[in-house]
Amino acid sequence: MKTPFVTACLPFLLMSGLAAITASAQPPSTKLPMDSVYQGRIVLPDFKGRDKEFSTFRTRIREEMKSGPNFAGHYAIVVIGCGMGCRFAFIGDVANGQMFQFPYGGEEHLEMTLSFNVKGSNVGVRWVSGDNCMSDTLLWNGAQFQSTGHARRSSKRELCEMHAF
């Protein structure tokens, strides 16, 4: 993600509303790692301190986090549009407000879509690169995402939207 590009997209972000996101009913891989979903008080990020680097998008982040967890039991994945086919994401812990970067998005990963579940710790990522549909599966360890393999070419670009995770 290139900060100058994202900053330049801010007026569009404010006018466009929600970005496109795909959240599937099933996680992209095996069994669910947790038994419960956080039901406590929602804690928002500290945009003047610890989470200052995310403050440009504080309104969108707060709105999504107030909806409660949508990933890995107590996290909210927030996807923001940055132009034609451009999206980037953040992850916030709704239990303590801490924010984290998402490893894909922006100009380098156009038409990015995510597949995740509130009770799963895996995220399926799909994006377009040139004439190819690319994909990866990421595992969240509570502090960062780790790829379960290397990003791979799934199919031709035009078939990207047709493939299910």
N, C-alpha and C positions, 0 to 999 in steps of 0.2 A: 504494500500500500504506500503510495506516495503522498506525503502530507500536503505539499502545495496543490496537488490535484484535488484532494479531498476538500481543502479549504476553499478552492475555487468553486467547488460544487455546492457549497453551503447554501447559497440562495435557492438553488434547485431543490435541495433537500427540504428546506423549510416549506416550499410550495407543493412538493410532490406527495407528502404524506408517507404512508407505509411503503416499504419496499417489498418486492415479491419474495416469498419464501415458501419452501415446501417442507412441511413437517409430516412425516409419514406416521401411520398408526403403529408401525412396528419399528424397532431400532434396526440399523443396518446389519447387525450381526447377532450373535448368540444370546444367551440368557441375560435377564435383567440383573444388574449388580446390587440393587438396593430394594428394600422391602417397603419403604414408605417415602412419601413426598412431604417436604417441609410445610408445616401448617402455621408456623409462628408469625410474629410481627415481621413485616417487610422492612429491611434496613436498606436505605438508598446510599449510593456512593458519596464519598467525601470529596467533592469537586474542588474544594479550596486547599486540600491537603494531599493525602495519599493518592487519590484518583484524579489529580489535576490534569493529567495528559488527556483525559477523556471529556473534559468540560465543554469542549466545542459542541458536543452532541448530547449535552445533559438533559434537554427536554425529551428527546426521543428515548434515551436510556431510562429515564425516570418513568415514563409512560409504560414501557415494556416491563420493567421490574415490578411496578405496582400491580401488574396482572398476576404476579406470582411466578413460581418456577415453571419452566417448560423443558428443562434438561437436567439429567443426572441428580434428581431429587431436590436440589436446592439452588439451582442456577437458572438464570434467564439468558438465553441467547438472543441478542438484539441485532437484527439485520437492517442496514440502512442503504438506501439507493443513492448513487452518486452520478447518475446520468444514464444514457441509453445502454442498457445491459450491464451497467456497472453497479456492483454491490460490495459492501464490506460488512464485517460483523465484529461484535464484542461479546464477551461473556461476563455476567455479573452474578455474584453470590448474593441471593436475596436474604440470606441469614445474617451476613455481616457487611454487605455493601461493597466488598472488594471487587474491582474490575480487572479483566484480563484481555489481552489481545487475542484475536483469532488469526491463525496463520495464513489464511487465504483471503482473497478479495481484491477489489480495486481494478485498475487497468490491466493487471497481469492475469486476472482470472474472471474474464467477462462472462456474463450470464450465469454467475454462480448460484447454485441452488443447494440447499442443505436438507438432509434427512436426519431427524433426531427424535428422541422420545424423552418424556419427563422421568421415566424410570430406567433409562439406559445411559451409558457413559461413552457411547460411540456416536460419531457424526459422519454420515456419508456426505461427501462434497463432490459436486459435478460442476464443470465450467468448460467454456469453449476457448481453445487456443488455436488460432489460425483456422485450418480446415478440420480440426479434430475436436472430438468430445473427450475430455479428460476426466478422471475420477480418482478419488483417494478415500480411504476410511481412516478417521482419526480416533484415537482413544484419549479421553480426558483422565488425567491422574490426580486432579484436585488442584493443580498449580499450572499445568500447561498441557497442550495437546501433543501427542506423539503419533506419527504415522504408523499404521500397521503394515505398511508396505510402501513402495515408492509410487508416486503418482503415475498413473498409467493411461494410455490411450484406450478408450473404450470403444469408440466407433467414429464414423464420419460426423462432422459438425451437424448436418441436418438431422441426424438420428438422435442427437443428444437429448432433446425434449421427450422423445418417445420411450426411452429406456426407463424402467422403474428401478429404484434402488433395491 
